[in-house]
Each structure stands twice: as C-alpha cells, then as structure tokens.
Amino acid sequence: VNVGMAAENDSDEQSHPRCIKLPPAVEVFANLKNAQTFAIDIGLSLTKIAYYSTVSYRKALYEDAEGLGNSGELAYKVFEGNRLHFVKFETRYIENCLNFVKKNLVDVERFHGKSIKVTGGGAFKYTPLLQDKLGLLVDKKDEIDCLIKGCNFLLKNIPCEAFEYHRHAIPEYKFQKAGPNIFPYLLVNVGSGVSILKVESDEVFERVGGTATGGGTFWGLGSLLTKRKDFDELLQLAERGDHRNVDMLVKDIYGGDYSSQGLSGELIASSFGKAVACGINYINNILGQPKFSEADLVRSLLFTISNDIGHIASLYATVYNMNRVYFGGYFLRNHPLSMHTISYSIKYWSRDRVTPLFLRHEGYLGAIGAYLYSTEQKDKCSWLENYAGSSSFKDSISTDLGIKVDQLEIDQAEYAVTFCPLLKDPASYIPDTTDLAQDKEARDYWLQCFEESVDKFVSRAIHSQPLSPTAKDRGSKLKEKYINRLHYLHAQPFAYGALTVRILLDTIEHCMKEFDFPDPYLHQKRKENEEALRHLHERITVIDKLEGVEKIKALILGVLSGNIFDWGAKDVAKLLETNDFGFEEAQAKIPGRPWLEDNLDDWIHRLQNGPTHKCAAIFVDNSGVDIILGILPFARDLLQRGTKVILCANSMPALNDVTYPELVVTLRDAAKICNVIRQALEDNTLIAMETAQGGPCLDLSRLNLDLCLAMVEHNVDLVIIEGMGRTLHTNFHAKMKCECLKLAVIKNRWLALRLGGDMYAVICKYEQPSSKIKIYDIEIKPEAIKDGCSCTGETTELRKCDNSSDRNTSKVSV
C-alpha cells in the first residue's frame, strides 16, 4: 500500500485532484513537479536516476463523517507523503532524459547551486552535462559504498526482493521474505569485471576479491566471435544455441560418466574444446562449414564465464563461511540462462551448502545508495514498493521519449514497522498460505475472481464521491489499470515478486488510493455501526443469561456470525444489498459441528481449566455487526475474566474493514451502552491500537512498532486473529510463542469446496505453544533512532533479555 509520512495540509482540504491521464502500466518520471532531491548512477551501459518527491493524498476522517449525509465530500483531509523514484535507461540516452527532467521540473532554478550525489563509472565523464542541464554541483560517491547501501536497503524493506532461480522447476522463482537479520552475506557484483564484497553490517564491509572475467569479457569476445555487437542481442543469441556443439563434455572423453570420480557425462570437461578440431578443419577447407553456429559459440561463452563466476563465488563463500551469496550487476539483468548457470555452478562446487540469490531490482543498487547518501535519515525509515508505479522486473516499458526504461517507486511508510514479537520464528514466517505462482488452478481462479469483482469496487468508489466531477473518469482509469495488471500477472506471475491473494487484495486498495478514492465504504460502515450499536445491549443481555460451556460457545458463534458481514465477499455482498440480512440470519448460516477446522472443545477446556490470560491481542476484521455484535461481547467476556484486551485494527481503510480511527469512535459509543466496556476504557484494560496495515490481510512481519511495544509491555499471552483474509489467506500456518485462536468463516464457495467444506465453512483453530517462552524486554538498537527520525524500519530488533539481572517486567526499555 502506498503510504507516506503524515503531514497535514489544511489549505487544500476540500479540493479534488485534477484528472491525471495515466497509461495502463506506469507513468515514467512521475511527479517531477514535486521533486526535491536527485541522485544518479551512471554506468558505461545503463544510467539510473533517483529522485525524491512529495505526494499529496486524502484521508477519510471517520468521526467527521457524522451528519454529512451520503456525499462524504467534506470528510477528508489532505496529507503529504514521501516517494522515491528510480528510472533506469541506456546511458546513450542520458542527455535526452536530462532534457525531459529539466523541462518538467517546476522552478528548475531552485536546484542551481545544490549538489547531486553521483556514482558509477560515468560520474567523471558526465559531470559537465549534469551541471549544464540542471545547474547541480556534482558530489561523487564511492561505487562500492553505494552498492552496499542500496543492497541493504532493498533486503530490509522490499518483501520478495531476493529470490532463488530454478530454471526447470515449477515455480522457477523462489522468493525470499525480507527477514529480521540480513547479515552477513557476500555480494557478487558482475559488471565489466567482477567484485566480491563481504558484508557484515551496515558499516562493516570490504572487497575481498574478484575476477577480470565478467560482463565485459562476454561482450567483447561475443562481438569478436559473432556479427552481433549489442549486449542484449548476444544474450538472446545464447538462448538459441547448443553449447554441446562447441564444448567438450566428460562423455566425449570417457564415452559416458566418469563414475570413479563422480563426474556426470554431461559435465563440461573443456570449454570450446571441440572448436579446436573444427577450427583447424574449417581453416584448411576440409569440412567446408563448421559444425557449430554463432549461437552455439555465444552459449558456450556465456557458460564459460558464468561457471567461472559461480566457482570463484563458492570458494569465497567457503573461505568466509557464508551461506548466502547475492548476485547483481549488468551482466545478469535477471537473464534466465545466466542465473541458471551461476546457480548450478555455485551449488555444484559448494555441494548445496551455499544458496545463490538474485535481486529483482539489482540494477538500482548504486542509485539507491547514492540517494541515501544525500539524506541519511531515509535508510532508517520503513518503506514499501509502490506496485502501481513500478515496472515489472522482467520487462521494460516504452515511453514518449522513444526509449525503453525500467522504473521503481518506493513509498515511505507512515509508521515504523517490525516483526511481531510473538512470532515463534520470524525468519521463517511467510504471511501467505497459498503461492499462486506455484498453484496454477488457484492462480487462474483468483485472477478471474478479482477481475469479475472490479466493477463492484469501482462502482462503490464512484458512488462514494457523488459531487466530484472527476470521479467517473478516475474510476474508469482505476478499472483499466487494475484489469491490465491482472492480465499481465496471468502471463507473468513473478513480475512483482510473489503472487498471493494478499498481494492482489493490497493492490486493489493501492489503486483506490492512487486514484483518490480514500475510503469508498466510509458511509456504509458508519451506517452499519450505528445500526449494530442499537442491538448491542440486547446482544449483551442474551449472553449474560448464559453460563459455562454454553456461554463460551455462544460467544464464538457470535464472532463467526459477525464475520460473515464482509462486503469483499461477492456472494455475501449480494445478501447485504437486500437490507434484510441481519445477525440472526447470519447465525443460521453457520453450519453444525464438526466444523472444517474445529478446536472449539480445546478452547472451552482451556478457558475453564487454565489460568486467566494476562492480555489478549485481537486482530479485528469488519465494521458493523462483526466488530460490535461479534468481537465486543467476546472481548467483554475476556475482560470480565480478568484479561486485558488490545483491539488491533487497520491503520488504513480496506473494503469495509474497521480502521483504528473508526474503532476509537465505536468504543466510545459502545461505552455509553455497556458499563464493562466503559470501565475497561477508563482503567486502560481495553486498548485500541493500529496495526500499520492497509489491506484485508495481516502481515505480521510489518506490524506497527508501537503495537509490538505494547504487546511486550502488557505481556500478551493470547493472540486472536479473525477473518478470512487475516486467518486463512495469510496466517493459517503461522506459529506463535503464545496461545493463538484463529476464527474465520469461508465466504467463497470455490475455496471452501477446495478445502473439503462448503460455503460458510468454519475455521476455529486453537493452538498452544510447544514450550512457554516469555518476552521480558524489548530492545531497539540506539543507532536506529537518529536525528529525530521516528521510523526505525527493519533495523528494529525485538528480543528476549537473556540476562536475568537486566529483566524488567514492569516497563519497556528503549
């Protein structure tokens, strides 16, 4: 989701954005008018321009929506966010691109005399051009320093940035989650030559070796051996070749495998070994034509260089005891054959002890590093990739300039985020249940499902702004962009990293924000909340008449019934549109037991026989009936048992999910009806907090830092996750250090049948930790907070305090 550091702008509160004409894919050099600072990485072949801009967007203000009718036009406030833009193109077009930047900058004179951070081999050559076009003073930065800064930034902030490549496997790409600990690692940068860098921390790294046989070798020899002169043409030619016509294999010498030495007959014994005899015969006109083509020669050359790089990298990994090696540089450029050869080589020589990893945005490392030099605070904040503004890592995009470019946009997060401190193993946590790139049946279904649903979402968005003259036009462009993205993902499932239901849902919300539809369900949620509050007293009265097992069952059934009220579920939305579907009707939809996942008896036994929980963190789902008649009575019962409760709600809107500002208002109104809730709010035993999430799912690796601190401070020993998106799509297999209750109703018939149930099948999954682990303390590295920056990003560490003398159970140390 595209978010920014909130900075209120009262002067433009009621304005509508101008209708910006966006192409179906991305807008190149977007938002130049608001550019603040620049950095550039000029290579011999490719140039990457980086710039930082401010982006205005509107937020829906739930409390101010009361009494404004159905227009909602005044229930917004304009905020300002920060965005990083990176544009990559061939260096030969640098003057054209700088002319375009100069032409589209507002008040270009304001940059005169300011400095631009420049790195790369072309920094010296193009200094006069930069000074002439933009009036900037050139501040050259070390290339290796910039590479490391850029690599660390991507590994910490961008999920699915790194991946393993398996050319003949399904799926080909195995993406890595952005982990809490990225160090140590080796970075092998394959440019004209090869540099091998050992990275131990943000500050500690060194070049430990390399080789002169790199991308320049491939390009130079390829140009001599063939009529091709372009680097990409050589790579394409290699794809068509057969190296066995040129290379001498083990079986060519021994007639098969060399079994005594464990050598397969298909291994290359001598690169270009067969070219000796063919070359001599060709020169002497004995055979007339050689038995190999230019494509065979180039493929053999590619294998020769790639195998050499992989072999050398594996040796350095062994010497320095590293099991992760990242590869980047111009030579690779995410080319399948190159990645396959290097992967095979390093696994062969290391006997699978070293994992070769590649980067989706490896071409931007230097530019990112150069930019971070210009503003040291930025690498201490949290960032998110802007999918709507970024091109695929597999394909370039055409522009009005007549050249092809790649583009990456990254938005600064509004909140500092970190891993949930109660995850059993943060390093192995994956916030997705199904990999759609691997599961073709599921991929085809969900892509089609979202395409069929987009009209409903767009219609709701337009309807939420009836007085806006641009709403229909923006809605039409939103639909066009989202459907084009779905079609592209159908053809290229790996285009933006992992492909999951969470990503598809988040992309909807991102597009809503990009086209200025901040919270299309705002008034629907307010209406449903008001209606549900009228029934809260009656619901509590019914619950209070029950005791023991029956009361616990009724509370769970209430949560499940409330969870049906989800406007994001197509079949349920049809029921909700009839206006005669209420809480009792929802209860009737819940099937009899045993449920699809049924640990209700275990939960009942725990409540009746175990000690009182200290604190429960409940990740809530929908507004209206769900939160008010389902979750609040459930939370009230925990409060009456002596358990503190933290209600965790989305920070940003997603469909009809309850947001934190909305939850605060709802609790205030509920306190007027229920004395238990009122007293709990006064005693601070019932707390509302925001998750830093902006979609219908839940990524526990990017949780609001303040919430994580509170979970530690209040000794949370029970986590409750509610809803189909948060439970089934993302955290069904998540393991916690404490007790965990996952509750959801499956409101999609296809998914329910696939899992062995039917529509409205129930998930009631109660899990206890294998061993009790108590988190006593939370520590944030001092260097994570500098110069007043409130964001800490992935540098934040939450960990158990091992020194008993330092333990402090009553407060959180920062």
TIRO-947204 format. One record per residue (C-alpha): x, y, z. Coordinates in steps of 0.25 Angstrom, whole numbers, plus 5000, padded with zeros to 4 digits. Layout:
<sites>
XYZ/...
</sites>
This chain:
<sites>
500050005000/500550144996/500650225009/501450345014/501950415026/500650495030/500850645029/499450715029/499150815019/497950895023/497950995011/497450885001/496450815010/495250815000/496050814987/495850704976/497150654969/497250684955/496950574945/498350514942/498450434930/499150314934/499550204924/499150064927/500450024932/501250134939/501550284937/503050304935/503750414942/502450434950/502250554959/503550624955/502850754958/502950724973/504450664972/505250714984/506650644982/507350564972/508450454971/508950384959/509750254956/510450264942/510950134937/511650104924/510350044918/509250084928/508850204935/507950214947/507350344952/506850354966/505950464972/505050484984/503750554983/502550584991/501150524988/499850584993/498750494996/497450505004/497050425016/495550395020/495250455034/494250355040/493850445052/493550565043/492750485034/491550485044/490450575040/490950605026/489950525018/490350425007/491350515000/492550505009/493150615001/493650685013/494050565021/495450575016/496750645019/497950655010/499250595015/500650595009/501550465007/502950435002/503250354990/504650304984/504650294969/505750214961/505750214946/506750134938/507150154923/508350134914/509450234916/509450274902/508050344904/508550424917/508450554910/507050534905/506550494919/507250614926/506550704916/505250644919/505550654934/505950804932/504650834924/503750764934/504350824947/503550934953/504551054956/505750984952/506551104957/506351054971/507350944969/508451034964/509651024973/509150904980/509950774980/509550634973/510150504978/510750434966/511350294966/511750194955/512850194944/512250304936/512250404948/513450484943/513050484928/511650534930/511950644941/511950754931/510650714925/509950704939/510450844943/509950894929/508550834929/508150844944/509150944950/509550844960/510950824967/511450684965/511750614978/512450474974/512250354983/512950224984/512350124975/512450004985/511950084997/510750124989/510549974984/510549924999/509650035004/508650004992/508649854995/508449865010/507249965007/506549864998/506749745006/506249815019/505049885012/504549815000/503849675002/504149574992/505349654987/506349534987/506049404980/506649274976/506549234962/506249094957/506149094942/505448954941/504648954953/503148994956/503149104960/504449164954/504649274965/504649244980/504549384986/505149415000/504349485011/505049615016/505649565029/506049625042/507449585040/508149605027/509549605031/510549545028/510549525013/511449525000/511049624989/511649584975/511549704966/511649654952/511949774943/513049794933/513849714943/513449644956/513649694970/513349604982/512949684995/512849635009/511749705016/511649685032/510749805035/510349945030/511650005034/512649885032/512849825018/514049815009/514449764995/515149624997/515349584983/514849574969/515249544955/515549614942/514649514934/513249574935/512149644926/513249724918/513949594915/512549534910/512249654902/513649674896/513849534892/512449514887/512649634878/513949574872/513349434871/511949474864/511449594856/510549634868/511049764875/509949794885/509949724899/508549684899/508649624885/509749534890/508949494902/507749464892/508649384883/509149304894/507749254897/507649194884/509049124884/509548984888/510848984895/511048834893/511448864879/512648944884/512948894898/513648764900/512848684911/513248574920/512548474912/513348524899/514648474906/514148354914/512948304906/512048334918/512048364932/513448374939/512848294951/514048264959/514148424961/512748444962/512648524949/511448524940/511648504925/510848634923/511848724930/512748814922/514148764922/514748874913/514049004909/514149024894/514948884894/514248844881/514548974874/516048934872/515848824862/514648894855/515449014854/516648954848/515848874838/515049004835/516349084832/516848974823/515548964816/515448814819/513948814824/513548944817/512648994829/512848984844/511948894852/511449004861/510749134859/510949274865/509849244875/510649114880/511849194882/511149304890/510449204899/511849134901/512449274904/511349304914/511449174921/512949184922/512849324929/511649284938/512249154942/513549234946/512849334954/512049234961/513249154964/514049274970/512849324978/512649184984/514149184988/514049314995/512749275002/513549155007/514749235012/513849335019/512749235024/511649305017/510349225013/509749345005/510249404993/509549514985/509849534971/509649664963/510149754952/509949784938/510349644933/509149574940/508049674938/507149554942/507449474930/506949334932/508149264925/509249344933/508449324946/508349174944/509749154940/510249224952/509249154961/509649024956/511149054957/511149104972/510248994977/511148894970/512448944975/511848974989/511148834989/509848914992/510348985005/510349124999/509049184994/509149274981/508149384982/507849494972/507149624973/505849674966/506449824966/507949794965/508149904955/507750004965/508749974976/509650094972/508550194970/507850154983/509250164991/509550294985/508250354989/508350305003/509650385004/508850515001/507850485013/508450395023/507050385031/506350315019/507050185022/506550185036/505050185032/504150085027/503850075012/502849995003/502949974988/501850044980/501349934971/500550034963/501650124959/502750014957/503049934945/503249784945/504649734947/504449644935/504049754925/504449894921/503349994917/503350094905/503250244907/502950364899/504450394898/504550284889/505350194898/505050084907/505250094922/505050014935/504450094947/504350064962/503550144972/503650134987/502750204997/503250245011/502350175021/501450255031/501850165042/503150105047/502949945046/503549825051/503349675053/502249635063/503049595076/502149475078/502449405065/503149275068/504149285057/504149425050/505249385040/504349265034/503049345035/502249355022/501049435022/500349355011/499649225011/499649194996/500649224986/499849264973/501149254965/501249114968/499749074969/499249094955/497849054958/497749154969/498449264961/497449254950/496249254959/496749374967/497149454956/495849434949/495049454962/495749594964/495449634950/493949594952/493949674965/494549804960/493349864955/492649864969/493949924975/493950034965/492450064965/492550074981/493750174979/493050264969/491750254978/492550304990/492850434983/491550474976/491950624976/493250604969/493350644954/494550554952/494050424960/493550354948/494750374940/495750334951/494850214953/494950174939/496550194939/496550114952/495849994946/496650004933/497950004941/497549884951/497049794940/498349814931/499149784944/498349654946/498449614931/499949644932/500149554945/499349444938/500449444927/501649474937/501249424951/502649464956/502649604951/502549674964/503149564973/502249464980/500849454975/499749434986/498349474990/498949574999/499649644988/498449644979/497649704991/498649804995/498749854980/497249884980/497449974992/498750034986/497950064973/496850124981/497850224988/498550254975/497350304968/496850374980/495750284986/496250285000/495150205007/493950174998/493250095009/493250205019/491850245020/491350095018/492250065031/491650175039/490250135035/490549995039/491250035052/490050115056/489050005053/489949905061/490049995073/488549995074/488549845077/489849835086/489049845099/488149735094/489249645090/490049665103/488749635111/488549505103/490049465106/489949495121/488749395123/489749285119/490749215127/491949125125/492149045113/490849105106/491349245108/492749215102/492049145090/491049265088/492249365088/493049285078/491749265070/491549415071/492949455065/492749355054/491349405050/491849555051/493049515042/492049475030/491749625029/492849655018/492649745006/493849685000/493249544998/492349544985/491249454990/491149515003/491049654997/489849614989/489149575002/489549705009/489049784998/487649735001/487549805014/486849695021/488049605025/488349625040/489149565051/488049455053/488149415038/489649415039/489549315051/488649225043/489749215032/490849155041/490849005039/490748905050/491948845056/492948775054/493448895046/494548895035/495548935046/494948905060/495748925072/494548995080/494548885091/496048905093/495749055095/494649035104/495548935113/496649045113/495649155118/495049065128/496348995134/497449085131/497949215138/497449355134/498149405122/498949535125/498649605112/497949575099/498349645085/497149625076/497349665061/495949705057/495249705043/494049765038/493249885043/491749885048/491149755052/492549685052/493249775062/492049825070/491249695072/492349595070/493649645075/493249735086/492449635094/493549535092/494549645097/493649685109/493649535114/495149535114/495149665122/494149605132/495149485133/496249585137/496949585124/497449715118/497049735103/497749805092/496849825080/497749835067/497149905055/497649945041/498250085040/497750105026/496450065020/496149935013/494749905008/493849905020/494949865030/494949945043/496050055043/496750105056/496050245056/494750175054/495050075065/495350185075/493950255072/493250115072/493850085086/493450225091/491950195087/491950055092/492450105106/491150185107/490350055105/491249955113/491849985127/492849875126/493449945113/493350085119/494150035132/495149965124/495450085115/495550175128/496550065134/497350045122/497049905121/496349915108/497249985098/497050015083/498350015075/498650015060/499449915052/500049995041/499349905031/498549955020/497849835014/496949715017/498049625021/499049625032/500649625030/501249605044/502549635039/502149785037/501449815049/501349955056/502549975065/501650035076/500749915076/501949825077/502449905089/501049895095/500949745093/502249735101/501949835111/500549775114/501149625114/500149585103/499949435104/498849415095/498749455080/497349445073/497349465058/495949485052/495449485038/495749405025/496849495020/497549505033/497449365037/497249275024/497949355013/499149395022/499349335036/498749195035/500049135037/500749245046/501349195059/501349285071/502149275084/500849285092/499449235091/498649265078/497249255073/496949275059/495449295055/494849315041/493649285032/494049245018/493149325009/493649274996/493049144991/494149104982/495149124993/494249055003/494048934994/495548924991/495848915006/494748805007/493648885012/492448975007/492049115007/492149175021/493049065026/493749105039/495149115043/495349105059/496749075061/497349085075/498849065077/499749055089/501249075088/502048955089/502849025101/502649145109/503449265105/503349395112/503849525106/504349615117/504949725109/504949795096/506249865091/506449965080/507849985075/508250125078/508750155064/507350125059/506850265064/507650375059/507350525057/505950525062/505550415051/504350345057/504450225048/505350105050/504950005039/505549865039/506749915048/505849895060/506149775068/505149715078/505749605086/505749535099/506649595110/507549475114/508249545126/507349525138/507849635145/507449735134/506049675133/504949785135/503549725135/502849855138/503349945127/503949945113/505349995111/505650075098/
</sites>
